[in-house]
Amino acid sequence: MPDYCNQTHNDSAPVVKCFERHTNLQSDCDHFFVGDAWPSSGYMKNNKAATLRICQTHAGDKTPLFATAYNVHYRIPEYTASAITRDPDVPGRGRPGDGQWKRVQLGLCGKEIHDEIFKKCNVTTKSWGVSLAADIPDCQISSRTFNQLTQRSCPDCQAMDYDFTNCGTFYNKGHINPNAINNKTADVQDGTFSMINVAPQDDDFNQCVWQPYECAVGIKAEEVYKNAVNSNSKTLYVITGTKLGQQTTWIKGRVAIPGYYWKALCYPGDKSAGLSPFGVGFYGPNIDCSKVTSLPLDKFEAWLYNGTDAHLFPGSVCAGPVDNWDGLDDHVAEIAHGCRNEHIQDKCESKWREERCGTSG
């Protein structure tokens, strides 16, 4: 691995300036949470001023796509929150092209780019979400000029696509809110391809370990929908996040590499329709040949919050005793092969990986 893919921190964010820019962004998207919105992430080491509550939006559209607690000091999300309603009869879309990663969270960029866009396009963009030059209507600003402006005005408060250049073989752009579970809603799926929705994720962990668990959650969301035929409670609430390790290293000294990825689910149920609430949490170390640990929600929260009495779904039924998703790990093992495309399948089920990790994925 090149040295610059795993460095000590050498490019600090101007947290106060980032917070000032963030005040222009939409942060009212409580409907993505069940119970009380914006729970603690467990980032106990961090100055809370570095945590920005952002409703992810596309360019100048105000429609929120999902919620992100974004840490500008570490330049990664602490977590994202989604309300997943997944009708199995609605076809899924293919994966968007990687050109989406070139977009920036425009509202977190500095004054220079907004002034130039207003001068050339007569458009105010301080409250905009993920954007390319092509998203600015009736404007002659070129993609080249826009990219030059973003490289000067945007990297201080967010990760950039180029942070992963020449490191992607080792650390993928790991979606926090996944692409696949949102593939029945075009705007939301496209919105997940945002640099404020990713953190460096070990290549093997991402593709061979974490992906089948995310696939299982998508299947579970469809099961919830089907079971709620006589109920309006068809939504599965999902919070996905990162947790720091004992010692944080950084891609190119700028973007923190989390020690763990985690995900927690809450289905609030519907007593009148005979639908019981359930919850579960699971996590895995962000390293090669990793293993995922799944736990009842209360035990998972004890891990996430280091034993303190805190909840991911405060004010909801999932803050108390609920059923666990029993058999999750066995279910993942059964579906893993079918969840992967052929290329990933060959890699994760190869003899080479079995010898290296002691098991195939």
C-alpha positions, 0 to 999 in steps of 0.5 A, spaced: 500 500 500 502 506 498 504 510 504 499 516 502 493 511 503 495 511 510 498 517 514 497 521 520 493 527 520 496 533 516 490 537 513 485 540 519 478 542 517 476 549 519 471 547 523 468 554 525 468 556 517 464 549 516 459 550 521 458 557 518 457 554 511 452 549 514 447 554 517 445 555 510 443 548 509 437 544 510 437 540 516 429 539 518 429 531 515 426 528 522 422 523 518 428 519 516 428 517 524 423 513 528 422 516 535 427 522 537 431 525 531 439 525 531 441 521 536 448 521 538 453 517 534 458 515 539 464 519 537 465 521 544 472 523 542 470 529 538 468 536 538 461 536 537 461 543 533 464 538 528 458 534 527 454 537 521 446 535 521 445 535 513 439 533 509 442 530 503 439 534 497 440 534 490 443 541 487 438 546 488 432 541 489 430 542 497 427 535 497 431 531 502 433 524 500 436 522 507 439 524 513 447 525 514 451 526 521 457 529 517 463 530 521 468 535 518 474 534 522 474 527 520 471 528 513 466 522 514 459 521 516 458 519 523 452 516 520 446 516 515 439 515 517 433 512 512 426 510 512 426 504 507 419 503 504 421 497 499 415 494 495 418 488 492 413 489 485 417 495 484 423 494 479 430 496 481 435 500 477 442 499 475 448 502 479 449 509 477 455 511 473 462 513 477 461 520 474 457 521 480 462 521 485 465 528 481 459 532 485 461 536 491 456 538 497 456 545 494 453 548 500 459 546 504 464 550 499 467 557 500 465 563 498 469 564 491 465 558 488 458 561 490 460 568 488 463 566 481 456 562 480 452 568 481 456 572 477 456 568 471 449 564 472 445 569 477 444 563 481 445 563 489 447 556 491 449 557 498 444 552 500 445 547 495 446 539 495 451 535 491 452 538 484 455 538 478 456 544 473 451 541 469 446 542 475 446 549 474 440 551 469 441 556 463 448 557 465 455 557 461 459 555 466 464 550 464 465 543 467 472 545 467 471 551 470 467 548 475 472 543 477 477 548 478 473 552 483 471 546 487 478 544 487 480 551 490 473 552 494 471 545 497 476 540 500 477 544 506 470 542 509 469 535 505 472 529 502 473 529 495 473 524 489 481 525 488 482 523 495 481 516 493 485 516 487 491 511 487 488 508 493 481 505 491 484 498 490 485 498 498 480 503 500 473 503 496 469 509 497 464 505 502 457 508 501 454 509 508 447 509 506 447 504 501 446 504 493 442 498 492 437 498 498 435 505 495 435 502 487 427 503 487 427 511 488 432 514 482 433 521 486 435 517 493 439 512 489 443 518 485 444 521 492 447 516 495 453 517 490 456 523 494 462 524 498 459 526 504 456 519 504 462 515 504 468 513 508 474 509 506 472 502 507 477 496 506 476 493 499 475 486 502 471 488 508 466 492 503 465 487 497 466 480 501 463 481 508 459 487 508 455 487 502 451 481 503 449 484 510 446 490 506 443 485 501 440 482 507 437 488 510 434 490 503 430 483 503 428 484 510 425 491 508 421 487 502 419 482 507 416 488 512 412 491 506 409 484 504 407 482 511 404 489 512 399 488 507 393 490 512 397 496 515 400 502 514 407 500 518 411 498 511 417 502 513 424 499 516 428 505 519 435 504 518 441 508 521 448 506 518 455 509 521 462 509 522 466 508 529 473 510 530 478 505 532 483 506 538 488 510 533 485 513 527 489 513 520 488 517 514 487 517 507 492 522 504 492 525 511 485 528 510 480 523 510 479 518 516 479 511 516 474 508 521 475 502 525 468 499 524 462 500 520 455 498 523 448 498 522 442 498 526 434 497 524 428 498 527 421 496 525 416 499 530 410 494 528 403 495 528 399 492 534 393 493 531 395 489 525 399 483 529 405 486 527 411 485 532 416 491 533 423 488 532 430 491 532 438 489 531 444 491 530 451 489 527 458 491 526 465 489 523 472 491 523 474 495 517 480 490 515 481 484 511 478 478 512 473 481 517 467 478 521 461 481 522 458 481 529 450 481 530 447 483 536 440 484 539 439 492 539 440 493 546 447 489 546 449 493 540 447 500 543 452 498 549 457 496 544 456 503 540 456 507 546 461 504 550 456 501 555 453 508 557 445 508 557 444 511 550 439 509 544 439 510 537 432 510 536 430 514 542 423 516 544 421 509 540 418 502 541 426 500 539 428 504 545 425 498 550 425 491 549 423 488 542 424 482 538 431 480 535 432 478 528 434 471 530 438 467 524 441 473 521 448 471 520 445 464 517 441 468 513 446 472 510 451 466 509 445 463 505 444 469 500 451 471 499 452 468 493 446 470 490 447 477 492 453 478 488 455 480 481 459 475 478 466 478 478 465 480 486 463 472 487 469 470 483 473 474 488 470 473 494 469 465 493 476 464 491 481 459 493 486 464 494 481 468 499 479 462 502 487 460 504 488 468 506 482 468 510 481 461 512 474 461 509 471 464 503 466 470 503 
